[in-house]
Every structure is written in C-alpha cells, then in structure tokens.
Amino acid sequence: MAKRPVLIDTDTGVDDGMGVIYALNRPELDVVGVTTVFGNVSVEQVTRNSLLIQERLDRRDVPVAQGAAKGLLGSPEFHAGIHGRDGIGESGLVPADGTPDPRSAVRLILDLSHRYAGELEVIALGPLTNVAIALLVDPALARRLRRVVWMGGAVASPGNVSAVAEADAAHDPEGAQVVLESGVPVTLVPLDVTDATLLREADLERIKAGGTAAGALVAAFAPFYMEFYSHRLGEFACAMHSPLTVGIVARPDLIVRSGNHPTAIELAPGLSRGATVVDRRVRPPEQLLRALPARIIEEVDHAGFIEDFVTTITSTSPAAP
C-alpha cells in the first residue's frame, strides 16, 4: 500500500494528541511533519506535548516545528479545565530530551509542500494560523497542496465556545478565512459530526488492555477529558474531534454524506464572531454567498470509526516494560 504524505498542524491537547497518535499508526498515512500552534494550551506546551508523543512512539524521525503563539488578531485564552494545565489531561508526562526542528512551522510547511508538491495533505487540528501565514508568505502554496482537512467549524449544530462559534474557528477567524479564500481545496470536519463520535469507558478499557505504547498514551491523556465531558454527556466519554478528522483522511469510506458549499467565517465583532457560514441553499450560483466552496462532512460512520481507532491503537508496538 502506497502511503500518502500528510503534515499535521496541531494544538496538541487531549483529543488532538489522540489524533496524532492515531495518524502515526495508520498504514495509509506517511506523517512527514508536525507543526504546532496555540489553541488548547500555549504553543510552547503544545510543542512539548507533540515531542512527547514522538518520543514515546519512537518516531523521532518526524520533525516537530513550533508555530504561532496567537492568532492574526487578538490574544488567546486558555481553559485548563478542559484539557488540563498541561494540555494532556494532567498526565504529568514530559519529553525526556525532545528538541523541536530549528525551522519555524511556516518554513516546514513550505519546505514539505515543495518536496511533495501536489501530494501533501495538511490535517489541521487547531486554529489555522500557521497555514494562513504560509499562504500569505507564498500564495502559490495553495496550488502545491493537495488539500487542507480541518477539524473546525459548526454548521447546523451549536458552537462550543459561543452559541455559534467552534473553538478553532473562534481562536483565529481571520486565519481561517485566509485559508478558505486562498483557493486551496478545503474539507471541513465540523462539530456536527465530531460531537456525536464518542470514545466511551468500554473503549478505553479495551485500549488499556491492549498493552501498546500508543494505548498507554491514550490511557494517560483521556480520563481527565472524559471526566470533563461526562457532565455534558451523562456518561464517562468524550468527543473524538481530532481523531475523527484524521480518520476522514485515512479512511474516506467512513464518510456517509458530504456536500460542497460556499463557506466563510464571520469576522465582525459581536455575538456571531467566529461562526462558520455555509450556504446550503438551492439557488443559482450568483444568488449564493460570495465565497469559495468547501467540502463539508455531514454524516459519518461513528461506530465504524471508533472501532477502527481502538483497533489501530491496540495493534501497535507493545509498551516498554
């Protein structure tokens, strides 16, 4: 099986970390780089978390480059009660000797886009700031990337940081809009499908019993996040936002329904800032939102993905004694 080159742009918190772990163990994907961005925690902590994953999975061959500490406008706010102060569920894990790549995230994105021109897919699991800056520095990047697959936005479902805004869009609305306007093909994996894709306690027990290095990390990261979600869900479980986004790339057969629609991010101050505006009306093109279309993932095989995630995590190398 020929592996497809992917770059993961991430704000490694709990679900993002699980997404990176999953990606590094999928046979279809060749993770050629990881770039870090602020989001769930500071970009410095995100970088440490990403290096930890590479170290524990013995994947130091994958460069980790540090990126944006804030969005194009405004200052970030972090909420330790969701992912923990360390971003990885108060696990207390730190890399032993990890050192990030000397290149910036933007430089690594551009370098890899030349090396894998026309093939490279960016799996974006956080705010789109790094990708936006790279596109502003080199607009031709849009033609070299195969696509950007972004865990971002809320279409028909409510937002998670406001009534209408999803967190990664709200962290940097301008950055997201730069990417959407760039002409690069964009696939959105919104809260509409990620909120309904749940890792439950029985799944976590299977992962623990698997005895793999990947499973040990998931078992260390997930409980804090699942406890946070339990107050919303009424059960010990959590939404698999970022892992599902990786799954869409690795296993496109998991997609049940999608549509291509003009898409933009609301930039104006006020109650709707950061909202994802998707024009799904049946109208002549000239009557629709004046925005480029994005592919919106509308329905997925939730159970099929969770089974694939658990199987992948428990089929990797054994944990060190």
Residue frames relative to the residue before (quaternion, step in Angstrom):
aa qw qx qy qz dx dy dz
M 1.0000 0.0000 0.0000 0.0000 0.00 0.00 0.00
A 0.3509 -0.7322 0.5442 0.2114 3.59 -0.76 1.02
K 0.3352 -0.7473 0.5399 0.1945 3.55 -0.80 1.01
R 0.3391 -0.7291 0.5613 0.1960 3.57 -1.14 0.72
P 0.4189 -0.7202 0.4847 0.2662 3.62 -0.78 0.94
V 0.0129 0.7854 -0.6176 0.0384 3.56 -0.91 0.99
L 0.1996 -0.7157 0.6544 0.1403 3.50 -1.26 0.61
I 0.2141 -0.7766 0.5812 0.1153 3.57 -0.87 0.95
D 0.1178 -0.7627 0.6349 0.0367 3.55 -0.75 1.13
T 0.0859 0.8650 -0.4673 0.1612 3.57 -0.26 1.27
D 0.2440 -0.7117 0.6341 0.1784 3.52 -1.30 0.52
T 0.1764 -0.8849 0.4130 0.1235 3.52 0.87 1.12
G 0.0797 0.7006 -0.6954 0.1387 3.43 -0.49 1.47
V 0.8068 -0.2812 0.1725 0.4901 3.58 -1.17 -0.44
D 0.7468 0.3850 -0.2565 0.4778 3.60 0.56 -1.07
D 0.6112 0.5420 -0.3495 0.4588 3.59 1.09 -0.65
G 0.6381 0.5197 -0.3209 0.4688 3.56 1.01 -0.83
M 0.6483 0.4998 -0.3206 0.4765 3.57 0.97 -0.80
G 0.6212 0.5384 -0.3364 0.4594 3.58 1.10 -0.65
V 0.6516 0.4961 -0.3140 0.4804 3.59 0.99 -0.81
I 0.6323 0.5305 -0.3288 0.4589 3.59 0.95 -0.88
Y 0.6589 0.5130 -0.2920 0.4662 3.56 0.92 -0.95
A 0.6643 0.5134 -0.3060 0.4490 3.59 0.90 -0.94
L 0.6718 0.5139 -0.3018 0.4399 3.58 0.93 -0.87
N 0.7387 0.3907 -0.2166 0.5047 3.58 1.24 -0.35
R 0.5176 0.6199 -0.4352 0.3981 3.60 1.24 0.17
P 0.4442 -0.7281 0.4505 0.2638 3.63 -0.73 0.99
E 0.6321 0.5531 -0.3397 0.4234 3.61 1.18 -0.44
L 0.7467 0.4393 -0.1892 0.4622 3.56 1.17 -0.66
D 0.1659 -0.7320 0.6540 0.0944 3.52 -1.09 0.87
V 0.1784 -0.7955 0.5722 0.0891 3.59 -0.17 1.27
V 0.1180 -0.8455 0.5204 0.0219 3.56 -0.24 1.29
G 0.8092 -0.0226 0.0016 0.5871 3.57 1.25 -0.11
V 0.1623 -0.7381 0.6450 0.1131 3.53 -1.32 0.49
T 0.0679 -0.7761 0.6260 0.0335 3.55 -0.89 0.95
T 0.2864 -0.7929 0.5240 0.1214 3.55 -0.94 0.93
V 0.0611 -0.7817 0.6205 -0.0166 3.52 -1.17 0.75
F 0.5876 -0.5535 0.4485 0.3838 3.57 -1.17 0.55
G 0.2569 0.7691 -0.5680 0.1411 3.56 -1.24 0.29
N 0.8111 0.1623 -0.0756 0.5568 3.56 0.02 -1.28
V 0.7612 0.0087 0.0114 0.6483 3.56 1.17 -0.72
S 0.7225 -0.4069 0.3036 0.4692 3.58 -1.28 -0.06
V 0.6121 -0.5720 0.3891 0.3832 3.57 -1.15 0.54
E 0.5985 0.5539 -0.3698 0.4453 3.61 1.09 -0.56
Q 0.6741 0.4682 -0.2952 0.4892 3.59 0.98 -0.83
V 0.5967 0.5549 -0.3529 0.4599 3.59 1.05 -0.73
T 0.6568 0.5095 -0.3102 0.4613 3.58 0.94 -0.87
R 0.6397 0.5121 -0.3291 0.4693 3.60 0.94 -0.83
N 0.6631 0.5103 -0.3098 0.4515 3.58 0.92 -0.89
S 0.6588 0.5087 -0.3042 0.4633 3.57 1.00 -0.83
L 0.6465 0.5057 -0.3137 0.4774 3.58 1.02 -0.79
L 0.6001 0.5651 -0.3494 0.4455 3.57 1.06 -0.74
I 0.6587 0.5065 -0.3115 0.4610 3.58 0.89 -0.94
Q 0.6498 0.5157 -0.3186 0.4587 3.58 0.89 -0.93
E 0.6707 0.5104 -0.2926 0.4517 3.57 0.94 -0.92
R 0.7103 0.4644 -0.2729 0.4532 3.59 0.78 -0.99
L 0.7196 0.3974 -0.2480 0.5126 3.60 1.13 -0.53
D 0.4171 -0.7281 0.4453 0.3125 3.57 1.34 0.16
R 0.4738 0.6494 -0.4491 0.3899 3.56 0.90 0.99
R 0.1431 0.8171 -0.5406 0.1400 3.57 0.85 0.97
D 0.5091 0.6461 -0.4155 0.3882 3.57 1.29 -0.08
V 0.6456 0.5031 -0.3175 0.4788 3.59 1.23 -0.40
P 0.3453 -0.7567 0.5081 0.2237 3.64 -0.54 1.08
V 0.1664 -0.7506 0.6339 0.0837 3.55 -1.11 0.84
A 0.0399 -0.8180 0.5731 -0.0298 3.60 -0.52 1.20
Q 0.3926 -0.7404 0.5029 0.2115 3.56 -0.85 1.01
G 0.1716 -0.8189 0.5458 0.0455 3.53 -0.99 0.92
A 0.8693 -0.1647 0.1109 0.4526 3.52 -1.22 -0.71
A 0.3322 -0.7440 0.5558 0.1648 3.54 -1.06 0.90
K 0.7853 0.0841 -0.0518 0.6111 3.58 1.29 -0.22
G 0.6083 -0.5643 0.4143 0.3740 3.54 -1.29 0.24
L 0.7124 -0.4346 0.3219 0.4471 3.55 -1.30 0.03
L 0.7681 0.0983 -0.0764 0.6282 3.58 1.22 -0.53
G 0.7925 0.3473 -0.2272 0.4469 3.55 -1.20 0.52
S 0.4121 -0.6788 0.5551 0.2476 3.53 -1.41 0.06
P 0.4960 -0.6903 0.4357 0.2960 3.60 -0.96 0.79
E 0.1874 -0.7238 0.6480 0.1452 3.52 -1.33 0.45
F 0.1739 -0.7917 0.5811 0.0736 3.56 -0.91 0.95
H 0.1884 -0.7904 0.5794 0.0646 3.57 -1.03 0.83
A 0.2700 -0.8287 0.4729 0.1295 3.55 0.01 1.37
G 0.6002 0.6063 -0.3588 0.3788 3.59 1.13 -0.48
I 0.6519 0.5211 -0.3222 0.4468 3.61 1.20 -0.32
H 0.8224 0.1619 -0.0511 0.5430 3.59 0.67 -1.10
G 0.5542 -0.5810 0.4033 0.4389 3.59 1.27 -0.21
R 0.6482 -0.5368 0.3669 0.3964 3.56 -1.20 0.43
D 0.7076 0.4243 -0.2596 0.5019 3.58 1.11 -0.62
G 0.5187 -0.6625 0.4000 0.3633 3.59 1.27 -0.09
I 0.7548 0.3166 -0.1822 0.5448 3.59 1.20 -0.34
G 0.7451 -0.4994 0.2248 0.3806 3.49 0.74 1.23
E 0.5508 -0.6217 0.3900 0.3976 3.59 1.12 0.66
S 0.2413 0.8160 -0.4919 0.1841 3.57 1.08 0.73
G 0.3667 -0.7523 0.4737 0.2744 3.57 1.17 -0.52
L 0.5012 0.6613 -0.4229 0.3642 3.58 1.27 0.08
V 0.0012 -0.7807 0.6246 -0.0168 3.57 -1.01 0.84
P 0.5371 -0.6099 0.4527 0.3668 3.61 -1.09 0.54
A 0.5034 -0.6706 0.4565 0.2974 3.57 -1.03 0.78
D 0.8302 -0.0488 0.0935 0.5473 3.56 0.78 -1.00
G 0.2895 0.8032 -0.4852 0.1888 3.57 1.16 0.45
T 0.0601 -0.7722 0.6324 0.0130 3.53 -1.04 0.86
P 0.4050 -0.7224 0.4900 0.2722 3.60 -0.72 0.93
D 0.6444 -0.4967 0.4150 0.4072 3.51 -1.31 0.36
P 0.5185 -0.6600 0.4309 0.3315 3.64 -0.93 0.71
R 0.5967 0.5630 -0.3694 0.4365 3.59 1.18 -0.37
S 0.5024 -0.5978 0.5170 0.3506 3.55 -1.25 0.39
A 0.6666 -0.4786 0.3769 0.4296 3.55 -1.27 0.28
V 0.6557 0.5146 -0.3200 0.4504 3.59 0.89 -0.89
R 0.6550 0.5095 -0.3172 0.4591 3.57 0.94 -0.86
L 0.6578 0.5000 -0.3218 0.4623 3.59 0.95 -0.81
I 0.6161 0.5364 -0.3464 0.4612 3.60 0.98 -0.78
L 0.6919 0.4738 -0.2846 0.4645 3.58 0.83 -0.95
D 0.6457 0.5215 -0.3304 0.4494 3.61 0.91 -0.85
L 0.7046 0.4577 -0.2747 0.4675 3.59 0.83 -0.95
S 0.6110 0.5502 -0.3593 0.4415 3.60 1.11 -0.57
H 0.6420 0.4824 -0.3210 0.5021 3.59 1.15 -0.51
R 0.6630 0.5140 -0.3141 0.4445 3.58 0.92 -0.88
Y 0.7916 0.2039 -0.0929 0.5685 3.58 1.03 -0.81
A 0.0548 0.8530 -0.5163 0.0526 3.56 0.98 0.87
G 0.8223 0.1968 -0.1815 0.5021 3.55 -0.83 1.05
E 0.7204 0.4259 -0.2352 0.4943 3.58 1.27 -0.27
L 0.6364 0.5942 -0.3383 0.3571 3.58 1.00 -0.82
E 0.1378 -0.7538 0.6390 0.0670 3.54 -0.98 0.98
V 0.2384 -0.7418 0.6096 0.1461 3.57 -0.99 0.86
I 0.1416 -0.7461 0.6465 0.0732 3.55 -0.83 1.07
A 0.1010 -0.8284 0.5510 -0.0040 3.55 -0.27 1.32
L 0.1085 -0.8384 0.5341 0.0014 3.56 -0.53 1.23
G 0.7407 0.3154 -0.1982 0.5591 3.58 1.29 0.09
P 0.7645 -0.2546 0.2376 0.5424 3.59 -1.13 -0.55
L 0.4680 -0.7230 0.4493 0.2374 3.57 -1.06 0.77
T 0.2528 0.8258 -0.4805 0.1525 3.59 1.22 0.36
N 0.6723 0.4979 -0.3130 0.4496 3.61 0.81 -0.94
V 0.6749 0.4888 -0.2957 0.4670 3.56 0.88 -0.95
A 0.6381 0.5308 -0.3260 0.4526 3.58 1.00 -0.81
I 0.6641 0.4928 -0.3140 0.4665 3.60 0.87 -0.89
A 0.6354 0.5263 -0.3333 0.4563 3.59 0.97 -0.82
L 0.6693 0.4898 -0.2958 0.4740 3.59 0.99 -0.79
L 0.6414 0.5035 -0.3272 0.4775 3.59 1.08 -0.63
V 0.6446 0.5094 -0.3124 0.4768 3.58 1.06 -0.75
D 0.8045 0.0438 0.0357 0.5912 3.57 0.96 -0.93
P 0.2247 -0.8188 0.5120 0.1301 3.63 0.10 1.22
A 0.5849 0.5852 -0.3743 0.4188 3.61 1.15 -0.49
L 0.4510 0.6833 -0.4490 0.3580 3.59 1.26 -0.21
A 0.6007 0.5910 -0.3587 0.4014 3.59 1.02 -0.76
R 0.6954 0.4577 -0.2731 0.4821 3.59 1.10 -0.64
R 0.6629 0.5101 -0.3097 0.4522 3.59 1.18 -0.44
L 0.6522 0.5006 -0.3206 0.4704 3.58 1.15 -0.53
R 0.4750 -0.6490 0.5092 0.3065 3.54 -1.05 0.75
R 0.7329 -0.2875 0.1954 0.5848 3.57 1.00 -0.87
V 0.3060 -0.6703 0.6307 0.2436 3.51 -1.44 0.11
V 0.1063 -0.7647 0.6336 0.0498 3.57 -0.82 1.03
W 0.0701 -0.8541 0.5136 -0.0433 3.55 -0.37 1.29
M 0.2901 -0.6786 0.6443 0.2003 3.52 -1.00 0.90
G 0.4330 0.6953 -0.4603 0.3424 3.54 -0.04 1.26
G 0.7782 0.3940 -0.2678 0.4092 3.49 -1.27 0.46
A 0.1375 -0.7161 0.6746 0.1152 3.47 -1.44 0.29
V 0.2366 -0.8105 0.5257 0.1035 3.56 -0.60 1.14
A 0.8182 0.0663 -0.0141 0.5709 3.58 0.40 -1.19
S 0.6410 0.5109 -0.3277 0.4699 3.59 1.21 -0.35
P 0.6097 -0.5368 0.4115 0.4134 3.61 -1.22 0.28
G 0.5482 -0.5808 0.4765 0.3674 3.54 -1.29 0.29
N 0.4039 -0.7105 0.5076 0.2728 3.56 -1.27 0.00
V 0.7157 0.3428 -0.2775 0.5415 3.61 1.25 0.01
S 0.7491 0.0496 -0.0991 0.6531 3.55 1.36 -0.08
A 0.7389 -0.3995 0.2777 0.4662 3.55 -1.25 0.01
V 0.8201 0.2306 -0.0867 0.5165 3.60 1.07 -0.70
A 0.7093 0.4843 -0.2568 0.4432 3.62 1.16 -0.43
E 0.3266 -0.7026 0.6054 0.1821 3.52 -1.10 0.91
A 0.6608 -0.5854 0.2999 0.3615 3.57 -1.05 0.84
D 0.7131 0.4618 -0.2956 0.4369 3.62 0.71 -0.97
A 0.6287 0.4936 -0.3353 0.4987 3.59 1.12 -0.56
A 0.6826 0.5024 -0.2926 0.4429 3.58 0.95 -0.86
H 0.5902 0.5821 -0.3719 0.4178 3.62 1.09 -0.61
D 0.8044 -0.0464 0.0541 0.5899 3.61 1.01 -0.72
P 0.1330 -0.8257 0.5445 0.0634 3.60 0.28 1.22
E 0.6497 0.5263 -0.3288 0.4391 3.58 0.97 -0.83
G 0.6410 0.5233 -0.3238 0.4587 3.58 0.98 -0.81
A 0.6507 0.5093 -0.3164 0.4659 3.56 0.96 -0.84
Q 0.6679 0.5024 -0.3070 0.4553 3.57 0.96 -0.83
V 0.5849 0.5587 -0.3682 0.4584 3.60 1.08 -0.66
V 0.6730 0.4873 -0.3019 0.4673 3.59 0.88 -0.91
L 0.6743 0.5014 -0.3037 0.4492 3.58 0.87 -0.91
E 0.7062 0.4520 -0.2595 0.4791 3.61 1.08 -0.67
S 0.5494 0.6857 -0.3714 0.3000 3.60 1.23 -0.40
G 0.4921 -0.6480 0.4426 0.3770 3.57 1.12 -0.60
V 0.4909 0.6179 -0.4590 0.4082 3.59 1.23 -0.04
P 0.5000 -0.6328 0.4774 0.3489 3.64 -0.95 0.71
V 0.0963 -0.8056 0.5846 0.0030 3.57 -0.79 1.07
T 0.1028 -0.7419 0.6595 0.0638 3.54 -1.08 0.88
L 0.1923 -0.7814 0.5862 0.0939 3.57 -0.82 1.02
V 0.1136 -0.7384 0.6617 0.0629 3.54 -1.02 0.94
P 0.0789 -0.8760 0.4754 0.0205 3.59 0.20 1.27
L 0.7282 -0.4072 0.3219 0.4475 3.55 -1.35 0.05
D 0.5220 0.6615 -0.4042 0.3558 3.58 1.14 -0.57
V 0.7738 0.2834 -0.1670 0.5412 3.60 1.04 -0.72
T 0.6645 0.5204 -0.3334 0.4202 3.62 0.98 -0.67
D 0.6259 0.5579 -0.3476 0.4197 3.61 1.01 -0.72
A 0.7197 0.4319 -0.2384 0.4885 3.57 1.14 -0.61
T 0.6051 0.5210 -0.3604 0.4823 3.61 1.27 0.13
L 0.0015 -0.8702 0.4854 -0.0849 3.55 0.00 1.37
L 0.2654 -0.6883 0.6527 0.1724 3.50 -1.18 0.82
R 0.1597 -0.8223 0.5441 0.0477 3.57 -0.57 1.18
E 0.7291 -0.4469 0.2958 0.4256 3.55 -1.32 0.27
A 0.6496 0.5153 -0.3282 0.4525 3.61 0.95 -0.80
D 0.6217 0.5264 -0.3389 0.4706 3.59 1.09 -0.68
L 0.6536 0.5109 -0.3118 0.4632 3.57 0.96 -0.86
E 0.6334 0.5241 -0.3362 0.4595 3.60 1.01 -0.73
R 0.6266 0.5213 -0.3338 0.4736 3.59 1.02 -0.73
I 0.6479 0.5185 -0.3123 0.4624 3.57 1.00 -0.86
K 0.6450 0.5159 -0.3210 0.4635 3.59 0.95 -0.85
A 0.6852 0.5023 -0.2848 0.4440 3.56 0.94 -0.94
G 0.5714 0.6356 -0.3695 0.3647 3.60 1.18 -0.47
G 0.2868 -0.8221 0.4573 0.1813 3.57 1.21 -0.49
T 0.4850 0.6678 -0.4410 0.3527 3.60 1.13 0.52
A 0.6403 -0.5142 0.4012 0.4058 3.56 -1.27 0.32
A 0.6420 0.5115 -0.3192 0.4735 3.57 0.99 -0.81
G 0.6655 0.5105 -0.2980 0.4557 3.57 0.95 -0.88
A 0.6192 0.5452 -0.3443 0.4482 3.58 1.05 -0.72
L 0.6471 0.5024 -0.3185 0.4768 3.59 1.02 -0.74
V 0.6519 0.5013 -0.3204 0.4702 3.59 0.87 -0.92
A 0.6634 0.5114 -0.3054 0.4528 3.58 0.92 -0.88
A 0.6605 0.4927 -0.3043 0.4780 3.60 1.12 -0.62
F 0.7076 0.4820 -0.2617 0.4455 3.57 0.98 -0.86
A 0.7427 0.5465 -0.2471 0.2977 3.52 0.68 -1.25
P 0.6332 0.5922 -0.3853 0.3161 3.68 0.74 -0.83
F 0.6293 0.5331 -0.3471 0.4464 3.63 0.92 -0.80
Y 0.6742 0.4962 -0.2711 0.4751 3.56 0.94 -0.97
M 0.6538 0.5066 -0.3096 0.4692 3.58 0.98 -0.82
E 0.6218 0.5293 -0.3362 0.4692 3.59 1.07 -0.71
F 0.6266 0.5245 -0.3349 0.4692 3.59 1.00 -0.80
Y 0.7065 0.4645 -0.2632 0.4645 3.58 0.85 -0.97
S 0.5679 0.6335 -0.3920 0.3500 3.60 1.08 -0.61
H 0.6315 0.5392 -0.3399 0.4416 3.58 1.09 -0.61
R 0.6729 0.4526 -0.2897 0.5084 3.58 1.19 -0.45
L 0.7625 0.4261 -0.1935 0.4467 3.53 0.92 -0.99
G 0.3789 -0.7242 0.4924 0.2993 3.57 1.12 -0.58
E 0.7349 0.2455 -0.2112 0.5958 3.57 1.25 0.39
F 0.5486 -0.6015 0.4646 0.3486 3.56 -1.25 0.45
A 0.3724 0.6934 -0.4987 0.3631 3.55 -0.02 1.36
C 0.1141 -0.7848 0.5992 0.1099 3.57 -1.28 0.11
A 0.5311 -0.6087 0.4881 0.3305 3.53 -1.26 0.51
M 0.3093 -0.7683 0.5428 0.1393 3.56 -1.01 0.92
H 0.0624 -0.8574 0.5102 0.0241 3.57 0.75 1.09
S 0.7861 0.3607 -0.1883 0.4652 3.57 0.50 -1.19
P 0.6372 0.5108 -0.3640 0.4479 3.64 0.88 -0.71
L 0.6323 0.5229 -0.3476 0.4538 3.61 0.96 -0.74
T 0.6239 0.5423 -0.3414 0.4473 3.59 1.01 -0.76
V 0.6346 0.4909 -0.3210 0.5032 3.58 1.02 -0.76
G 0.6417 0.5494 -0.3186 0.4299 3.57 0.99 -0.85
I 0.6031 0.5608 -0.3466 0.4490 3.58 1.08 -0.72
V 0.6762 0.4727 -0.2835 0.4889 3.58 1.07 -0.78
A 0.7128 0.4600 -0.2635 0.4593 3.58 0.84 -0.97
R 0.8100 0.1454 -0.0214 0.5677 3.56 0.96 -0.92
P 0.1161 -0.8341 0.5351 0.0667 3.64 0.32 1.16
D 0.5477 0.6107 -0.4023 0.4065 3.60 1.22 -0.30
L 0.5565 0.6018 -0.3898 0.4198 3.60 1.26 -0.20
I 0.5802 0.5753 -0.3774 0.4358 3.60 1.23 -0.33
V 0.2352 -0.7757 0.5748 0.1125 3.57 -0.77 1.07
R 0.8008 -0.0755 0.0832 0.5883 3.59 0.95 -0.87
S 0.0752 0.7695 -0.6325 0.0468 3.54 -1.09 0.77
G 0.1276 -0.7882 0.5960 0.0850 3.54 -1.27 0.29
N 0.3498 -0.7128 0.5667 0.2202 3.56 -1.21 0.53
H 0.0962 0.8162 -0.5521 0.1405 3.55 -0.53 1.21
P 0.5649 -0.5545 0.4708 0.3896 3.61 -1.15 0.52
T 0.0188 -0.8263 0.5579 -0.0755 3.56 -0.76 1.11
A 0.0760 0.7785 -0.6187 0.0740 3.55 -1.02 0.87
I 0.3777 -0.6892 0.5697 0.2405 3.54 -1.35 0.29
E 0.4373 -0.6879 0.5140 0.2671 3.58 -0.93 0.90
L 0.1847 -0.8239 0.5332 0.0534 3.56 -0.67 1.16
A 0.5535 0.6434 -0.3937 0.3532 3.60 1.16 -0.46
P 0.5344 -0.5988 0.4738 0.3623 3.60 -1.09 0.62
G 0.5676 0.6117 -0.4356 0.3374 3.53 -1.19 0.50
L 0.8080 -0.3482 0.2077 0.4275 3.50 -1.36 -0.12
S 0.7587 0.3896 -0.2146 0.4760 3.61 1.05 -0.62
R 0.3463 0.7453 -0.5106 0.2526 3.63 1.20 0.15
G 0.7966 0.2708 -0.2239 0.4919 3.57 -0.90 0.95
A 0.4663 0.6714 -0.4565 0.3513 3.59 1.24 0.00
T 0.3628 -0.6970 0.5757 0.2264 3.56 -1.17 0.67
V 0.1486 -0.8040 0.5742 0.0432 3.55 -0.54 1.21
V 0.0038 0.7986 -0.5972 0.0751 3.56 -0.49 1.27
D 0.2364 -0.7925 0.5507 0.1127 3.56 -0.59 1.15
R 0.0231 -0.8336 0.5500 -0.0457 3.55 -0.19 1.32
R 0.3703 0.7394 -0.4871 0.2808 3.58 1.22 0.33
V 0.3728 -0.6697 0.5885 0.2571 3.52 -1.24 0.54
R 0.2739 0.7446 -0.5397 0.2815 3.53 -0.12 1.37
P 0.5973 -0.4916 0.4506 0.4455 3.59 -1.22 0.15
P 0.6437 -0.5686 0.3405 0.3827 3.62 -1.00 0.76
E 0.6643 0.5252 -0.3217 0.4235 3.59 0.96 -0.79
Q 0.6794 0.4733 -0.2907 0.4795 3.60 1.23 -0.29
L 0.5950 0.5809 -0.3575 0.4251 3.58 1.28 -0.10
L 0.7272 -0.3921 0.3375 0.4511 3.53 -1.38 0.14
R 0.3792 -0.7236 0.5290 0.2298 3.58 -0.87 0.94
A 0.4423 0.6426 -0.4855 0.3946 3.53 0.30 1.35
L 0.5598 -0.5943 0.4534 0.3575 3.53 -1.23 0.48
P 0.4990 -0.6573 0.4613 0.3257 3.60 -1.05 0.60
A 0.1257 -0.7288 0.6645 0.1066 3.53 -1.29 0.54
R 0.4527 -0.6386 0.5345 0.3187 3.53 -1.23 0.46
I 0.1523 -0.7969 0.5826 0.0492 3.57 -0.66 1.14
I 0.3012 -0.7323 0.5806 0.1893 3.58 -0.75 1.03
E 0.1555 -0.8484 0.5056 0.0217 3.56 -0.50 1.25
E 0.7954 0.0016 0.0129 0.6059 3.59 1.11 -0.57
V 0.0519 -0.7978 0.6006 -0.0025 3.57 -0.99 0.88
D 0.5223 -0.5765 0.5177 0.3562 3.52 -1.38 0.17
H 0.2387 -0.8226 0.4997 0.1292 3.56 0.13 1.31
A 0.6962 0.4748 -0.2810 0.4593 3.59 0.78 -1.04
G 0.6403 0.5339 -0.3227 0.4482 3.56 1.00 -0.81
F 0.6494 0.5074 -0.3240 0.4646 3.56 0.99 -0.76
I 0.6615 0.5094 -0.3222 0.4464 3.60 0.81 -0.95
E 0.6396 0.5106 -0.3280 0.4719 3.59 0.95 -0.80
D 0.6562 0.5031 -0.3118 0.4680 3.59 0.97 -0.83
F 0.6326 0.5318 -0.3319 0.4549 3.59 0.98 -0.83
V 0.6896 0.4784 -0.2911 0.4592 3.58 0.77 -1.03
T 0.6540 0.5163 -0.3140 0.4552 3.58 0.93 -0.87
T 0.6522 0.5157 -0.3103 0.4608 3.57 0.95 -0.88
I 0.6936 0.4868 -0.2819 0.4499 3.59 0.83 -0.98
T 0.7408 0.4047 -0.2296 0.4844 3.60 1.03 -0.70
S 0.6556 0.5004 -0.3134 0.4706 3.59 1.28 0.10
T 0.5142 0.6494 -0.4056 0.3865 3.57 1.25 0.29
S 0.7640 -0.3572 0.2548 0.4731 3.56 -1.30 -0.18
P 0.5575 -0.6081 0.4386 0.3563 3.62 -1.06 0.66
A 0.5586 -0.5858 0.4656 0.3579 3.54 -1.22 0.52
A 0.5556 -0.5897 0.4619 0.3607 3.56 -1.17 0.59
P 0.5285 -0.6423 0.4427 0.3350 3.62 -0.99 0.72
